[in-house]
Amino acid sequence: MSSANDPIRMVDLLTQYQRIKEEIDQAVSDVLNSGQFIQDKHVHDFEKTIANFLNTSHVVTCGNGTDALQIALMSLKLEPGSEVIVPAYTYFATVEVVALLGLTPVIVDVDPEFFTLDPRCVQEAITDNTAAIIPVHLFGQCADLGSLKNIATENGLYIIEDNAQAFGADYIFPDNSQKKAGTIGHLGTTSFYPTKNLGAYGDGGAVFCADPELERRIRLLANHGQTSKYVHELIGINSRLDEMQAAILGVKLNHQHTFNQLRRSVAAIYEKELENLREVKLPSTASYSTHVYHQYVIQVQKGDREGLIKHLTTAGVPSNVYCPIPMHKQQAMQGVSSNAHCPVSEDLAMTCLCLPMHTELTQDEVSFICEQILNYYQ
Ligand SMILES: *Cc1c(COP(=O)(O)O)cnc(C)c1O
């Protein structure tokens, strides 16, 4: 368990492991003693458990969250050159897979309040070649799926939710009914990278869908397009979750509600202690989503960030700049989708700062972090 002398960490997977050590060690030992390491009982069980948790029909696990996006896109059989609308403010993988598959990423801006795809920008970007939209549920809350779904329906577009960052969050419909993030579009994907809200002790990912025919294609695509041993129906890739990770994820999924609740408690302390600080803008929660705080992201004035980071570092408080270069400004995107106009994303790239956020932060640690931030502005 963490002690008073431990440094404050951005994430703390070791202390979290100690919290659930017995169960994890048992699960790992079960796999070792089964002698089966690929596509066996633990993977099948985990796919069922996670489908149940998300209340969706089909879950196909794969090697990582980037593969999940790639397989999801491949399953839709889009024409080469088809346009796929993606946000400028995200992790590179969202944009990269589109270009990698010979499709055209159309990079558009995000909402200044919630940092997710701005439906007005999506609407403006639609052409005869648009085939799909990839909203990213950034930092732990859902994009505006209601508006995006309307646009998609009107224009006959697919929606693939990139849910690498909001596993367990709920989208709230106007009638107050809820559905889990990742299960609302045609397809949803997630990442089990260790630092994500549901993280493995290695790599992993999954694709979610409700359509059995899509599920069949996704399963084939993740496994060389293979229908039975040495028989290949499609050109696919090789991307799989292994038994060890599935067993670990199965244990951690049982704690998901608690873990997301712990993240919310940390966010509540930040909010309470920083709410009167005028110089800092705290994260806003959208009316249509619950928040699972993958990241706790504050916004500061343009000239303030470097000074604040330095001040915090000196006090022993780590912080992190997420997405310092928006997608359309990345060197790899020059000539692909570089003429995008995304002033909000460019602004966020210069003003956002991620504070420590994980399940093991103590009240004292969060108060200490807030105290250091308040000191900086005094
Ligand atoms: C982490 C992440 C991914 C990629 O997941 P990997 O498992 O690292 O491949 C994709 N999109 C977003 C928004 C992410 O945060």
The ligand as an ORCA input file, in Angstrom:
! r2SCAN-3c Opt
* xyz 0 1
  C      -4.936      4.501    -26.178
  C      -5.752      4.964    -27.308
  C      -5.799      4.266    -28.533
  C      -4.874      3.132    -28.854
  O      -4.894      2.051    -28.015
  P      -3.623      1.058    -27.972
  O      -4.119     -0.073    -27.139
  O      -2.493      1.794    -27.352
  O      -3.330      0.637    -29.365
  C      -6.654      4.718    -29.516
  N      -7.425      5.807    -29.334
  C      -7.390      6.512    -28.181
  C      -8.276      7.709    -28.039
  C      -6.544      6.128    -27.142
  O      -6.519      6.855    -26.018
*
